[in-house]
Amino acid sequence: MSAAAATFVRTDEEWRRLLTPEQYYIMRQHGTERPGSCALLHEKRQGSFTCAGCGQPLFASDGKFESGTGWPSFGAPIEGSVTTTVDRSHGMVRTEVSCSRCESHLGHVFDDGPPPTFLRYCINGVAMNFEPA
Ligand SMILES: [Zn+2]
């Protein structure tokens, strides 16, 4: 796991109570939701996307774009809200994105995004909640 000091710590038992089974699978067991399965993909309002595990704001609606992948995609996270680690699972080398506060798995970041960051944060919708501005 990342070296960042998580400040929102829960036991496995608590996470199972706190999250839905799908959220638990994705956020605590590094799973991936089916593309196109989450309503947040089509969220177009102004506001912020927060961590479903701890409530920390992760992404602003301004940075969201339609990537065509079926997962909510962003050019950049809110400063300091995520940590990244190298993920060598499934025979690929990817950069995993986790919440900096509770260390829940969120998704991955790729370097094929649009300007200005040229990054694509590919995030599981169920790992987030949306708070309208
Ligand atoms: Zn979190």
Residues whose N, C-alpha, C, O or C-beta is under 5 A from the ligand:
A	BS01	ZN	C51 G53 C54 G55 Q56 C99 R101 C102 E103 S104
